[in-house]
């Protein structure tokens, strides 16, 4: 066979390979998703992320593993790594991958603590918790007649409580804070916090708010005519007055934008709070406490308008 013909065939083969692979030769998936568990909000976020990435990114370009299945080879083959949950973020972080890492479904404080132990890592995050200004805006809009905010904090949320207190005082709210280190300290601390009617804002701290304590916290706040404001719809179903939260689909859409940016040659966005959010309400609790409460949809609309006006200011 003439040398020129062989060279032409080789060139055509290389061009065909480049077209099929989009100009990139990857042995593994373009997106590696590491999740702490395959249930609840983690599974919802995973499903929503896959939907948000399609049809631009095929299922063959996404690999999903749990933290216990993760190995260094998987991480090395991916273009970007997305973690779901705090444990997944820790598992990936300890491997110090060279690829950009986008962490989701973890609190801001957990991400910042992780970053302090892993300097120089190319990572970002979409936090699970809402920005403090948004949480205080919720109180101002939904409960304008209440002037006192109560915060019950454990070891994981002392810094968050400090930020919330600062934002609340800027809105002329009086703030009372109690710190606890164990379940045994919760009830006495609640009695001190709720000595007069107030608003009790639940914080994402498993020492204080967990499946074993939540009913007692709800009953105590209800008895003291101090509504509890939660951070998930489950709190409202259990008896909280309000909850401010972002759905897995909302977080997944935001994460998908970051993934597309990286795959198209851009960089990771800065760490950020969820852009989209919802408010759930409990009209039965509102009536029992004599509180006039707007619908969740109306509260959200007013909060979004306030945020857009603040962003529009020079």
VEXTIPA-106951 format. One line per field, with one value per residue (C-alpha): residue in one letter; x, z, y; residue number from 1. Coordinates in pm, whole numbers, plus 50000, padded with zeros to 5 digits. Last residue first. Layout:
N
type = A:...
X = X:...
Z = Z:...
Y = Y:...
seq = NUM:...
% end
This chain:
314
type = X:X:X:X:X:X:X:X:X:X:X:X:X:X:X:X:X:X:X:X:X:X:X:X:X:X:X:X:X:X:X:X:X:X:X:X:X:X:X:X:X:X:X:X:X:X:X:X:X:X:X:X:X:X:X:X:X:X:X:X:X:X:X:X:X:X:X:X:X:X:X:X:X:X:X:X:X:X:X:X:X:X:X:X:X:X:X:X:X:X:X:X:X:X:X:X:X:X:X:X:X:X:X:X:X:X:X:X:X:X:X:X:X:X:X:X:X:X:X:X:X:X:X:X:X:X:X:X:X:X:X:X:X:X:X:X:X:X:X:X:X:X:X:X:X:X:X:X:X:X:X:X:X:X:X:X:X:X:X:X:X:X:X:X:X:X:X:X:X:X:X:X:X:X:X:X:X:X:X:X:X:X:X:X:X:X:X:X:X:X:X:X:X:X:X:X:X:X:X:X:X:X:X:X:X:X:X:X:X:X:X:X:X:X:X:X:X:X:X:X:X:X:X:X:X:X:X:X:X:X:X:X:X:X:X:X:X:X:X:X:X:X:X:X:X:X:X:X:X:X:X:X:X:X:X:X:X:X:X:X:X:X:X:X:X:X:X:X:X:X:X:X:X:X:X:X:X:X:X:X:X:X:X:X:X:X:X:X:X:X:X:X:X:X:X:X:X:X:X:X:X:X:X:X:X:X:X:X:X:X:X:X:X:X
X = 47415:47078:46936:47046:46842:46536:46571:46599:46288:46089:46204:46094:45751:45697:45812:45565:45281:45365:45389:45044:45005:44987:44769:44886:44643:44864:44609:44530:44899:44944:44658:44787:45122:45344:45610:45843:46043:46384:46585:46932:47083:47383:47718:48079:48237:48159:48385:48581:48510:48614:48275:48283:48347:48055:47825:47900:47832:47495:47407:47471:47214:46959:47040:46984:46638:46552:46662:46423:46543:46425:46245:46006:45711:45481:45647:45419:45568:45454:45615:45944:45936:45909:46271:46460:46230:46064:45919:45638:45659:45329:45507:45314:45393:45765:45773:45573:45793:46117:45984:45887:46223:46447:46483:46458:46722:46747:46992:47299:47212:47270:47092:46942:46577:46458:46245:46032:45936:45674:45836:46022:46095:46473:46505:46270:46449:46785:46643:46502:46816:47083:47028:47054:47418:47651:47404:47436:47149:47097:46850:46813:46616:46517:46603:46662:47039:46993:46867:47165:47413:47218:47210:47586:47653:47409:47592:47921:47774:47622:47819:47869:47499:47270:46929:46843:46550:46434:46237:46032:45733:45470:45624:45590:45587:45774:46024:46076:46141:46378:46579:46620:46708:46976:47121:47177:46988:47146:47231:47525:47619:47990:48328:48649:48996:49195:49460:49408:49245:49197:49046:48838:48664:48571:48439:48228:48082:48004:47821:47599:47617:47386:47632:48009:48155:48506:48748:48989:49330:49184:49303:49191:49086:48850:48657:48565:48497:48261:48085:48038:47890:47625:47617:47956:48015:48349:48455:48649:48660:48931:49138:48840:48754:49116:49143:48869:48511:48288:48241:48150:47870:47925:47752:47914:47791:47910:47709:47393:47437:47531:47350:47016:47029:47218:46906:46760:47079:47091:46726:46788:47094:46918:46626:46865:47047:46721:46600:46801:47114:47377:47686:47690:47979:47894:48169:48110:48307:48302:48612:48857:48847:48992:48857:48768:48399:48467:48304:48444:48798:48786:48674:48956:49211:49079:49086:49450:49544:49371:49558:49892:49826:49733:50048:50271:50142:50000
Z = 54292:54412:54179:54407:54698:54477:54353:54710:54822:54524:54597:54961:54862:54614:54869:55130:54878:54780:55142:55209:55443:55818:56074:56406:56684:56807:56722:56390:56291:56397:56168:55882:55872:55614:55365:55208:54893:54756:54442:54452:54690:54876:54707:54687:54390:54040:53901:53591:53220:52950:52835:53080:53368:53280:53221:53571:53726:53551:53660:54024:54008:53855:54118:54406:54274:54209:54559:54700:54876:55227:55455:55699:55883:56179:56296:56378:56243:55885:55910:56029:55748:55498:55579:55760:56053:56216:56558:56689:57047:57227:57531:57496:57124:57183:57441:57223:56920:57116:57271:56927:56775:57032:56923:56547:56563:56641:56920:56873:56505:56434:56129:56319:56419:56463:56774:56747:57079:57352:57696:57905:57576:57583:57949:57917:57599:57777:58054:57789:57575:57837:57863:57485:57497:57437:57461:57375:57440:57235:57277:56998:56994:56642:56509:56152:56194:56514:56309:56073:56365:56546:56233:56187:56550:56530:56221:56412:56703:56469:56501:56880:56955:56918:57042:56884:56998:56804:56959:56797:56658:56486:56139:56141:55776:55620:55895:55981:55618:55580:55872:55692:55367:55534:55696:55362:55333:55429:55189:55037:54673:54687:54530:54485:54338:54647:54763:55134:55250:55629:55625:55323:55525:55799:55536:55379:55713:55807:55477:55531:55287:55004:54724:54671:54329:54281:54008:53904:54069:54340:54700:54815:55155:54979:54803:55125:55308:55039:55034:55410:55385:55128:54750:54580:54220:54057:53730:53426:53558:53510:53819:54054:53947:53974:54329:54466:54574:54658:55027:54931:54703:54329:54030:53687:53433:53071:52979:53107:52834:52895:52695:52718:53014:53292:53482:53472:53611:53880:53977:54023:54240:54443:54513:54611:54856:54989:55098:54997:54813:55061:55092:54720:54476:54124:53863:53551:53226:53267:53202:52922:52798:52465:52379:52038:52078:52127:51800:51602:51735:51662:51304:51256:51387:51159:50861:50933:50963:50635:50465:50600:50475:50129:50111:50200:49906:50000
Y = 55076:54937:54673:54388:54533:54570:54213:54085:54274:54146:53792:53824:53959:53675:53418:53549:53535:53178:53069:53203:53499:53453:53626:53481:53388:53104:52835:53004:53011:52648:52546:52765:52583:52751:52641:52897:52823:52912:52985:53137:52882:53023:53062:52949:53129:52996:52724:52804:52809:52563:52442:52152:52393:52621:52325:52195:52536:52565:52210:52304:52583:52349:52086:52332:52417:52052:51951:52213:52525:52609:52854:52692:52836:52771:52450:52156:51834:51901:52244:52092:51838:52124:52216:52494:52559:52861:52776:52994:53124:53081:52933:52608:52605:52656:52377:52139:52205:52159:51839:51706:51805:51637:51276:51335:51607:51977:52058:51839:51794:52163:52304:52600:52641:52999:53052:53367:53528:53519:53568:53311:53138:53165:53069:52772:52669:52663:52445:52207:52184:52119:51744:51711:51818:52116:52401:52770:53011:53325:53611:53866:54193:54287:54632:54509:54552:54355:54062:54066:54062:53790:53577:53608:53511:53221:53093:53108:52912:52655:52332:52333:52385:52683:52786:53120:53335:53641:53926:54203:54013:54231:54190:53809:53698:53990:54071:53704:53608:53904:53764:53434:53608:53820:53507:53337:53006:52677:52394:52573:52559:52499:52565:52374:52390:52289:52534:52487:52163:52184:52534:52434:52165:52410:52651:52379:52267:52628:52684:52383:52090:51988:52059:52056:52138:52002:52113:51839:51801:51580:51620:51273:51408:51647:51373:51192:51520:51646:51308:51326:51675:51588:51560:51595:51697:51614:51773:51651:51294:51031:51109:51089:50736:50627:50764:50541:50604:50309:50396:50754:50646:50649:50804:50830:51082:51087:50777:50950:51209:51571:51837:51651:51643:51820:51931:51579:51426:51695:51636:51265:51329:51597:51365:51084:51311:51456:51115:50808:50698:50816:51036:51105:51134:51251:51216:51422:51379:51004:50794:50726:51082:51190:51531:51677:51607:51239:51129:51420:51374:51002:51068:51319:51071:50798:51034:51121:50756:50679:50964:50844:50495:50625:50840:50545:50343:50000
seq = 314:313:312:311:310:309:308:307:306:305:304:303:302:301:300:299:298:297:296:295:294:293:292:291:290:289:288:287:286:285:284:283:282:281:280:279:278:277:276:275:274:273:272:271:270:269:268:267:266:265:264:263:262:261:260:259:258:257:256:255:254:253:252:251:250:249:248:247:246:245:244:243:242:241:240:239:238:237:236:235:234:233:232:231:230:229:228:227:226:225:224:223:222:221:220:219:218:217:216:215:214:213:212:211:210:209:208:207:206:205:204:203:202:201:200:199:198:197:196:195:194:193:192:191:190:189:188:187:186:185:184:183:182:181:180:179:178:177:176:175:174:173:172:171:170:169:168:167:166:165:164:163:162:161:160:159:158:157:156:155:154:153:152:151:150:149:148:147:146:145:144:143:142:141:140:139:138:137:136:135:134:133:132:131:130:129:128:127:126:125:124:123:122:121:120:119:118:117:116:115:114:113:112:111:110:109:108:107:106:105:104:103:102:101:100:99:98:97:96:95:94:93:92:91:90:89:88:87:86:85:84:83:82:81:80:79:78:77:76:75:74:73:72:71:70:69:68:67:66:65:64:63:62:61:60:59:58:57:56:55:54:53:52:51:50:49:48:47:46:45:44:43:42:41:40:39:38:37:36:35:34:33:32:31:30:29:28:27:26:25:24:23:22:21:20:19:18:17:16:15:14:13:12:11:10:9:8:7:6:5:4:3:2:1
% end
